[in-house]
């Protein structure tokens, strides 16, 4: 498995972490329930922030 601590995760990678769909992640972002960072047209995530 690829080391994910300390690097930015893509939407695909963060969906597999809690085992939810992309739609669920986008809903959580819209409700400010998931910390996400916009980088251009992509959302990026830090695993440690999501775990909190």
N, CA, C, O and CB atoms as a CASP TS submission, in Angstrom:
PFRMAT TS
TARGET T0000
AUTHOR 0000-0000-0000
METHOD Language model
MODEL 1
PARENT N/A
ATOM      1  N   UNK     1       0.847  -1.189   0.000  1.00  0.00           N
ATOM      2  CA  UNK     1       0.000   0.000   0.000  1.00  0.00           C
ATOM      3  C   UNK     1       0.888   1.246   0.000  1.00  0.00           C
ATOM      4  O   UNK     1       1.957   1.251   0.610  1.00  0.00           O
ATOM      5  CB  UNK     1      -0.961   0.002   1.231  1.00  0.00           C
ATOM      6  N   UNK     2       0.450   2.275  -0.670  1.00  0.00           N
ATOM      7  CA  UNK     2       1.197   3.524  -0.774  1.00  0.00           C
ATOM      8  C   UNK     2       1.070   4.302   0.527  1.00  0.00           C
ATOM      9  O   UNK     2      -0.008   4.362   1.118  1.00  0.00           O
ATOM     10  CB  UNK     2       0.696   4.371  -1.968  1.00  0.00           C
ATOM     11  N   UNK     3       2.152   4.886   0.963  1.00  0.00           N
ATOM     12  CA  UNK     3       2.158   5.713   2.173  1.00  0.00           C
ATOM     13  C   UNK     3       1.313   6.956   1.943  1.00  0.00           C
ATOM     14  O   UNK     3       1.584   7.711   1.009  1.00  0.00           O
ATOM     15  CB  UNK     3       3.607   6.106   2.572  1.00  0.00           C
ATOM     16  N   UNK     4       0.279   7.195   2.779  1.00  0.00           N
ATOM     17  CA  UNK     4      -0.593   8.341   2.583  1.00  0.00           C
ATOM     18  C   UNK     4      -0.453   9.399   3.673  1.00  0.00           C
ATOM     19  O   UNK     4      -1.020  10.485   3.554  1.00  0.00           O
ATOM     20  CB  UNK     4      -2.013   7.882   2.513  1.00  0.00           C
ATOM     21  N   UNK     5       0.278   9.102   4.710  1.00  0.00           N
ATOM     22  CA  UNK     5       0.456  10.080   5.782  1.00  0.00           C
ATOM     23  C   UNK     5       1.314  11.235   5.269  1.00  0.00           C
ATOM     24  O   UNK     5       2.346  11.021   4.634  1.00  0.00           O
ATOM     25  CB  UNK     5       1.107   9.423   7.038  1.00  0.00           C
ATOM     26  N   UNK     6       0.873  12.454   5.553  1.00  0.00           N
ATOM     27  CA  UNK     6       1.673  13.624   5.255  1.00  0.00           C
ATOM     28  C   UNK     6       1.629  14.111   3.814  1.00  0.00           C
ATOM     29  O   UNK     6       2.396  15.003   3.451  1.00  0.00           O
ATOM     30  CB  UNK     6       3.050  13.346   5.608  1.00  0.00           C
ATOM     31  N   UNK     7       0.759  13.556   2.985  1.00  0.00           N
ATOM     32  CA  UNK     7       0.658  14.067   1.618  1.00  0.00           C
ATOM     33  C   UNK     7      -0.802  14.353   1.297  1.00  0.00           C
ATOM     34  O   UNK     7      -1.704  13.876   1.986  1.00  0.00           O
ATOM     35  CB  UNK     7       1.258  13.058   0.598  1.00  0.00           C
ATOM     36  N   UNK     8      -1.027  15.133   0.250  1.00  0.00           N
ATOM     37  CA  UNK     8      -2.384  15.455  -0.163  1.00  0.00           C
ATOM     38  C   UNK     8      -3.020  14.247  -0.826  1.00  0.00           C
ATOM     39  O   UNK     8      -2.385  13.571  -1.636  1.00  0.00           O
ATOM     40  CB  UNK     8      -2.396  16.662  -1.115  1.00  0.00           C
ATOM     41  N   UNK     9      -4.276  13.971  -0.483  1.00  0.00           N
ATOM     42  CA  UNK     9      -4.998  12.838  -1.057  1.00  0.00           C
ATOM     43  C   UNK     9      -6.024  13.340  -2.068  1.00  0.00           C
ATOM     44  O   UNK     9      -6.597  14.417  -1.904  1.00  0.00           O
ATOM     45  CB  UNK     9      -5.690  12.004   0.051  1.00  0.00           C
ATOM     46  N   UNK    10      -6.243  12.557  -3.101  1.00  0.00           N
ATOM     47  CA  UNK    10      -7.252  12.879  -4.104  1.00  0.00           C
ATOM     48  C   UNK    10      -8.630  12.471  -3.601  1.00  0.00           C
ATOM     49  O   UNK    10      -8.761  11.827  -2.560  1.00  0.00           O
ATOM     50  CB  UNK    10      -6.937  12.181  -5.446  1.00  0.00           C
ATOM     51  N   UNK    11      -9.646  12.853  -4.349  1.00  0.00           N
ATOM     52  CA  UNK    11     -11.011  12.474  -4.006  1.00  0.00           C
ATOM     53  C   UNK    11     -11.165  10.952  -4.009  1.00  0.00           C
ATOM     54  O   UNK    11     -11.795  10.387  -3.115  1.00  0.00           O
ATOM     55  CB  UNK    11     -12.008  13.115  -4.986  1.00  0.00           C
ATOM     56  N   UNK    12     -10.599  10.304  -4.996  1.00  0.00           N
ATOM     57  CA  UNK    12     -10.672   8.838  -5.078  1.00  0.00           C
ATOM     58  C   UNK    12     -10.038   8.191  -3.842  1.00  0.00           C
ATOM     59  O   UNK    12     -10.603   7.261  -3.266  1.00  0.00           O
ATOM     60  CB  UNK    12      -9.970   8.333  -6.363  1.00  0.00           C
ATOM     61  N   UNK    13      -8.871   8.684  -3.442  1.00  0.00           N
ATOM     62  CA  UNK    13      -8.181   8.103  -2.285  1.00  0.00           C
ATOM     63  C   UNK    13      -8.948   8.350  -0.995  1.00  0.00           C
ATOM     64  O   UNK    13      -9.039   7.462  -0.147  1.00  0.00           O
ATOM     65  CB  UNK    13      -6.772   8.675  -2.165  1.00  0.00           C
ATOM     66  N   UNK    14      -9.503   9.556  -0.839  1.00  0.00           N
ATOM     67  CA  UNK    14     -10.198   9.865   0.411  1.00  0.00           C
ATOM     68  C   UNK    14     -11.523   9.104   0.501  1.00  0.00           C
ATOM     69  O   UNK    14     -11.973   8.796   1.604  1.00  0.00           O
ATOM     70  CB  UNK    14     -10.446  11.382   0.525  1.00  0.00           C
ATOM     71  N   UNK    15     -12.151   8.798  -0.622  1.00  0.00           N
ATOM     72  CA  UNK    15     -13.389   8.002  -0.609  1.00  0.00           C
ATOM     73  C   UNK    15     -13.128   6.593  -0.090  1.00  0.00           C
ATOM     74  O   UNK    15     -13.957   6.029   0.624  1.00  0.00           O
ATOM     75  CB  UNK    15     -14.003   7.935  -2.021  1.00  0.00           C
ATOM     76  N   UNK    16     -12.003   6.036  -0.438  1.00  0.00           N
ATOM     77  CA  UNK    16     -11.716   4.671  -0.008  1.00  0.00           C
ATOM     78  C   UNK    16     -11.308   4.617   1.463  1.00  0.00           C
ATOM     79  O   UNK    16     -11.396   3.557   2.083  1.00  0.00           O
ATOM     80  CB  UNK    16     -10.618   4.069  -0.873  1.00  0.00           C
ATOM     81  N   UNK    17     -10.865   5.734   2.031  1.00  0.00           N
ATOM     82  CA  UNK    17     -10.461   5.750   3.444  1.00  0.00           C
ATOM     83  C   UNK    17     -11.647   5.447   4.370  1.00  0.00           C
ATOM     84  O   UNK    17     -11.572   4.488   5.139  1.00  0.00           O
ATOM     85  CB  UNK    17      -9.848   7.119   3.806  1.00  0.00           C
ATOM     86  N   UNK    18     -12.754   6.238   4.328  1.00  0.00           N
ATOM     87  CA  UNK    18     -13.904   5.853   5.165  1.00  0.00           C
ATOM     88  C   UNK    18     -14.865   4.896   4.473  1.00  0.00           C
ATOM     89  O   UNK    18     -15.816   4.416   5.089  1.00  0.00           O
ATOM     90  CB  UNK    18     -14.661   7.084   5.589  1.00  0.00           C
ATOM     91  N   UNK    19     -14.621   4.616   3.193  1.00  0.00           N
ATOM     92  CA  UNK    19     -15.477   3.681   2.465  1.00  0.00           C
ATOM     93  C   UNK    19     -16.802   4.277   2.029  1.00  0.00           C
ATOM     94  O   UNK    19     -17.843   3.629   2.143  1.00  0.00           O
ATOM     95  CB  UNK    19     -15.738   2.483   3.307  1.00  0.00           C
ATOM     96  N   UNK    20     -16.773   5.512   1.527  1.00  0.00           N
ATOM     97  CA  UNK    20     -17.993   6.183   1.068  1.00  0.00           C
ATOM     98  C   UNK    20     -17.851   6.555  -0.405  1.00  0.00           C
ATOM     99  O   UNK    20     -16.768   6.444  -0.981  1.00  0.00           O
ATOM    100  CB  UNK    20     -18.286   7.449   1.924  1.00  0.00           C
ATOM    101  N   UNK    21     -18.961   7.000  -1.014  1.00  0.00           N
ATOM    102  CA  UNK    21     -18.948   7.374  -2.420  1.00  0.00           C
ATOM    103  C   UNK    21     -18.458   8.816  -2.599  1.00  0.00           C
ATOM    104  O   UNK    21     -18.379   9.588  -1.644  1.00  0.00           O
ATOM    105  CB  UNK    21     -20.348   7.206  -3.026  1.00  0.00           C
ATOM    106  N   UNK    22     -18.132   9.155  -3.857  1.00  0.00           N
ATOM    107  CA  UNK    22     -17.728  10.528  -4.169  1.00  0.00           C
ATOM    108  C   UNK    22     -18.844  11.504  -3.855  1.00  0.00           C
ATOM    109  O   UNK    22     -18.589  12.604  -3.364  1.00  0.00           O
ATOM    110  CB  UNK    22     -17.323  10.650  -5.641  1.00  0.00           C
ATOM    111  N   UNK    23     -20.085  11.114  -4.134  1.00  0.00           N
ATOM    112  CA  UNK    23     -21.221  11.992  -3.856  1.00  0.00           C
ATOM    113  C   UNK    23     -21.315  12.327  -2.370  1.00  0.00           C
ATOM    114  O   UNK    23     -21.607  13.466  -2.005  1.00  0.00           O
ATOM    115  CB  UNK    23     -22.522  11.342  -4.328  1.00  0.00           C
ATOM    116  N   UNK    24     -21.074  11.353  -1.528  1.00  0.00           N
ATOM    117  CA  UNK    24     -21.098  11.582  -0.081  1.00  0.00           C
ATOM    118  C   UNK    24     -20.005  12.558   0.329  1.00  0.00           C
ATOM    119  O   UNK    24     -20.245  13.460   1.131  1.00  0.00           O
ATOM    120  CB  UNK    24     -20.934  10.257   0.680  1.00  0.00           C
ATOM    121  N   UNK    25     -18.810  12.381  -0.217  1.00  0.00           N
ATOM    122  CA  UNK    25     -17.706  13.302   0.098  1.00  0.00           C
ATOM    123  C   UNK    25     -18.071  14.715  -0.318  1.00  0.00           C
ATOM    124  O   UNK    25     -17.844  15.653   0.447  1.00  0.00           O
ATOM    125  CB  UNK    25     -16.399  12.861  -0.603  1.00  0.00           C
ATOM    126  N   UNK    26     -18.633  14.897  -1.515  1.00  0.00           N
ATOM    127  CA  UNK    26     -19.019  16.237  -1.973  1.00  0.00           C
ATOM    128  C   UNK    26     -20.108  16.842  -1.094  1.00  0.00           C
ATOM    129  O   UNK    26     -20.100  18.049  -0.852  1.00  0.00           O
ATOM    130  CB  UNK    26     -19.497  16.183  -3.423  1.00  0.00           C
ATOM    131  N   UNK    27     -21.044  16.025  -0.612  1.00  0.00           N
ATOM    132  CA  UNK    27     -22.074  16.531   0.298  1.00  0.00           C
ATOM    133  C   UNK    27     -21.446  16.994   1.612  1.00  0.00           C
ATOM    134  O   UNK    27     -21.817  18.038   2.149  1.00  0.00           O
ATOM    135  CB  UNK    27     -23.141  15.446   0.567  1.00  0.00           C
ATOM    136  N   UNK    28     -20.497  16.215   2.127  1.00  0.00           N
ATOM    137  CA  UNK    28     -19.818  16.601   3.363  1.00  0.00           C
ATOM    138  C   UNK    28     -19.032  17.890   3.180  1.00  0.00           C
ATOM    139  O   UNK    28     -18.996  18.726   4.082  1.00  0.00           O
ATOM    140  CB  UNK    28     -18.888  15.485   3.833  1.00  0.00           C
ATOM    141  N   UNK    29     -18.404  18.060   2.028  1.00  0.00           N
ATOM    142  CA  UNK    29     -17.671  19.303   1.752  1.00  0.00           C
ATOM    143  C   UNK    29     -18.640  20.476   1.734  1.00  0.00           C
ATOM    144  O   UNK    29     -18.373  21.512   2.343  1.00  0.00           O
ATOM    145  CB  UNK    29     -16.906  19.211   0.401  1.00  0.00           C
ATOM    146  N   UNK    30     -19.779  20.319   1.031  1.00  0.00           N
ATOM    147  CA  UNK    30     -20.777  21.396   0.949  1.00  0.00           C
ATOM    148  C   UNK    30     -21.306  21.799   2.317  1.00  0.00           C
ATOM    149  O   UNK    30     -21.585  22.974   2.555  1.00  0.00           O
ATOM    150  CB  UNK    30     -21.936  20.969   0.066  1.00  0.00           C
ATOM    151  N   UNK    31     -21.445  20.829   3.217  1.00  0.00           N
ATOM    152  CA  UNK    31     -21.959  21.104   4.566  1.00  0.00           C
ATOM    153  C   UNK    31     -20.853  21.495   5.542  1.00  0.00           C
ATOM    154  O   UNK    31     -21.111  21.662   6.734  1.00  0.00           O
ATOM    155  CB  UNK    31     -22.698  19.888   5.099  1.00  0.00           C
ATOM    156  N   UNK    32     -19.623  21.642   5.047  1.00  0.00           N
ATOM    157  CA  UNK    32     -18.454  21.955   5.890  1.00  0.00           C
ATOM    158  C   UNK    32     -18.227  20.908   6.965  1.00  0.00           C
ATOM    159  O   UNK    32     -17.734  21.221   8.048  1.00  0.00           O
ATOM    160  CB  UNK    32     -18.624  23.319   6.543  1.00  0.00           C
ATOM    161  N   UNK    33     -18.588  19.658   6.666  1.00  0.00           N
ATOM    162  CA  UNK    33     -18.378  18.568   7.611  1.00  0.00           C
ATOM    163  C   UNK    33     -17.089  17.805   7.321  1.00  0.00           C
ATOM    164  O   UNK    33     -16.688  16.940   8.100  1.00  0.00           O
ATOM    165  CB  UNK    33     -19.559  17.616   7.579  1.00  0.00           C
ATOM    166  N   UNK    34     -16.441  18.123   6.205  1.00  0.00           N
ATOM    167  CA  UNK    34     -15.182  17.475   5.871  1.00  0.00           C
ATOM    168  C   UNK    34     -14.186  18.547   5.444  1.00  0.00           C
ATOM    169  O   UNK    34     -14.474  19.336   4.544  1.00  0.00           O
ATOM    170  CB  UNK    34     -15.376  16.408   4.750  1.00  0.00           C
ATOM    171  N   UNK    35     -13.020  18.582   6.080  1.00  0.00           N
ATOM    172  CA  UNK    35     -12.015  19.571   5.675  1.00  0.00           C
ATOM    173  C   UNK    35     -11.450  19.221   4.306  1.00  0.00           C
ATOM    174  O   UNK    35     -10.953  18.116   4.090  1.00  0.00           O
ATOM    175  CB  UNK    35     -10.878  19.656   6.716  1.00  0.00           C
ATOM    176  N   UNK    36     -11.531  20.172   3.390  1.00  0.00           N
ATOM    177  CA  UNK    36     -11.036  19.969   2.032  1.00  0.00           C
ATOM    178  C   UNK    36     -10.407  21.259   1.544  1.00  0.00           C
ATOM    179  O   UNK    36     -10.767  22.348   1.991  1.00  0.00           O
ATOM    180  CB  UNK    36     -12.173  19.513   1.077  1.00  0.00           C
ATOM    181  N   UNK    37      -9.475  21.130   0.636  1.00  0.00           N
ATOM    182  CA  UNK    37      -8.757  22.274   0.091  1.00  0.00           C
ATOM    183  C   UNK    37      -8.892  22.250  -1.422  1.00  0.00           C
ATOM    184  O   UNK    37      -8.622  21.236  -2.065  1.00  0.00           O
ATOM    185  CB  UNK    37      -7.258  22.261   0.519  1.00  0.00           C
ATOM    186  N   UNK    38      -9.313  23.375  -1.983  1.00  0.00           N
ATOM    187  CA  UNK    38      -9.484  23.475  -3.433  1.00  0.00           C
ATOM    188  C   UNK    38      -8.141  23.828  -4.055  1.00  0.00           C
ATOM    189  O   UNK    38      -7.518  24.821  -3.681  1.00  0.00           O
ATOM    190  CB  UNK    38     -10.568  24.538  -3.808  1.00  0.00           C
ATOM    191  N   UNK    39      -7.699  23.018  -4.999  1.00  0.00           N
ATOM    192  CA  UNK    39      -6.454  23.265  -5.725  1.00  0.00           C
ATOM    193  C   UNK    39      -6.788  23.253  -7.206  1.00  0.00           C
ATOM    194  O   UNK    39      -6.869  22.198  -7.834  1.00  0.00           O
ATOM    195  CB  UNK    39      -5.348  22.196  -5.376  1.00  0.00           C
ATOM    196  N   UNK    40      -6.977  24.437  -7.747  1.00  0.00           N
ATOM    197  CA  UNK    40      -7.440  24.525  -9.121  1.00  0.00           C
ATOM    198  C   UNK    40      -8.871  24.024  -9.194  1.00  0.00           C
ATOM    199  O   UNK    40      -9.750  24.537  -8.502  1.00  0.00           O
ATOM    200  CB  UNK    40      -6.524  23.721 -10.071  1.00  0.00           C
ATOM    201  N   UNK    41      -9.104  23.029 -10.025  1.00  0.00           N
ATOM    202  CA  UNK    41     -10.449  22.465 -10.129  1.00  0.00           C
ATOM    203  C   UNK    41     -10.612  21.189  -9.321  1.00  0.00           C
ATOM    204  O   UNK    41     -11.653  20.537  -9.394  1.00  0.00           O
ATOM    205  CB  UNK    41     -10.782  22.191 -11.570  1.00  0.00           C
ATOM    206  N   UNK    42      -9.595  20.829  -8.554  1.00  0.00           N
ATOM    207  CA  UNK    42      -9.614  19.584  -7.790  1.00  0.00           C
ATOM    208  C   UNK    42      -9.715  19.852  -6.294  1.00  0.00           C
ATOM    209  O   UNK    42      -9.245  20.878  -5.801  1.00  0.00           O
ATOM    210  CB  UNK    42      -8.366  18.760  -8.087  1.00  0.00           C
ATOM    211  N   UNK    43     -10.328  18.927  -5.586  1.00  0.00           N
ATOM    212  CA  UNK    43     -10.345  18.938  -4.132  1.00  0.00           C
ATOM    213  C   UNK    43      -9.229  18.020  -3.642  1.00  0.00           C
ATOM    214  O   UNK    43      -9.039  16.923  -4.167  1.00  0.00           O
ATOM    215  CB  UNK    43     -11.738  18.491  -3.572  1.00  0.00           C
ATOM    216  N   UNK    44      -8.497  18.479  -2.633  1.00  0.00           N
ATOM    217  CA  UNK    44      -7.443  17.669  -2.023  1.00  0.00           C
ATOM    218  C   UNK    44      -7.683  17.618  -0.522  1.00  0.00           C
ATOM    219  O   UNK    44      -8.295  18.514   0.060  1.00  0.00           O
ATOM    220  CB  UNK    44      -6.024  18.245  -2.343  1.00  0.00           C
ATOM    221  N   UNK    45      -7.194  16.561   0.080  1.00  0.00           N
ATOM    222  CA  UNK    45      -7.486  16.289   1.491  1.00  0.00           C
ATOM    223  C   UNK    45      -6.227  15.860   2.219  1.00  0.00           C
ATOM    224  O   UNK    45      -5.322  15.275   1.625  1.00  0.00           O
ATOM    225  CB  UNK    45      -8.569  15.207   1.625  1.00  0.00           C
ATOM    226  N   UNK    46      -6.176  16.156   3.515  1.00  0.00           N
ATOM    227  CA  UNK    46      -5.143  15.638   4.404  1.00  0.00           C
ATOM    228  C   UNK    46      -5.800  14.591   5.292  1.00  0.00           C
ATOM    229  O   UNK    46      -6.806  14.868   5.945  1.00  0.00           O
ATOM    230  CB  UNK    46      -4.475  16.785   5.257  1.00  0.00           C
ATOM    231  N   UNK    47      -5.235  13.397   5.316  1.00  0.00           N
ATOM    232  CA  UNK    47      -5.827  12.307   6.082  1.00  0.00           C
ATOM    233  C   UNK    47      -5.969  12.662   7.557  1.00  0.00           C
ATOM    234  O   UNK    47      -6.987  12.348   8.174  1.00  0.00           O
ATOM    235  CB  UNK    47      -4.989  11.050   5.932  1.00  0.00           C
ATOM    236  N   UNK    48      -4.963  13.312   8.125  1.00  0.00           N
ATOM    237  CA  UNK    48      -5.042  13.655   9.551  1.00  0.00           C
ATOM    238  C   UNK    48      -6.160  14.639   9.847  1.00  0.00           C
ATOM    239  O   UNK    48      -6.772  14.570  10.913  1.00  0.00           O
ATOM    240  CB  UNK    48      -3.724  14.232  10.022  1.00  0.00           C
ATOM    241  N   UNK    49      -6.443  15.563   8.918  1.00  0.00           N
ATOM    242  CA  UNK    49      -7.561  16.506   9.108  1.00  0.00           C
ATOM    243  C   UNK    49      -8.906  15.793   8.987  1.00  0.00           C
ATOM    244  O   UNK    49      -9.834  16.079   9.744  1.00  0.00           O
ATOM    245  CB  UNK    49      -7.481  17.655   8.078  1.00  0.00           C
ATOM    246  N   UNK    50      -9.010  14.876   8.043  1.00  0.00           N
ATOM    247  CA  UNK    50     -10.252  14.133   7.848  1.00  0.00           C
ATOM    248  C   UNK    50     -10.528  13.236   9.046  1.00  0.00           C
ATOM    249  O   UNK    50     -11.676  13.100   9.469  1.00  0.00           O
ATOM    250  CB  UNK    50     -10.188  13.297   6.559  1.00  0.00           C
ATOM    251  N   UNK    51      -9.478  12.621   9.596  1.00  0.00           N
ATOM    252  CA  UNK    51      -9.648  11.730  10.743  1.00  0.00           C
ATOM    253  C   UNK    51     -10.176  12.461  11.968  1.00  0.00           C
ATOM    254  O   UNK    51     -10.884  11.865  12.780  1.00  0.00           O
ATOM    255  CB  UNK    51      -8.334  11.059  11.078  1.00  0.00           C
ATOM    256  N   UNK    52      -9.847  13.733  12.116  1.00  0.00           N
ATOM    257  CA  UNK    52     -10.324  14.502  13.266  1.00  0.00           C
ATOM    258  C   UNK    52     -11.808  14.688  13.144  1.00  0.00           C
ATOM    259  O   UNK    52     -12.425  15.311  14.009  1.00  0.00           O
ATOM    260  CB  UNK    52      -9.614  15.866  13.372  1.00  0.00           C
TER
END
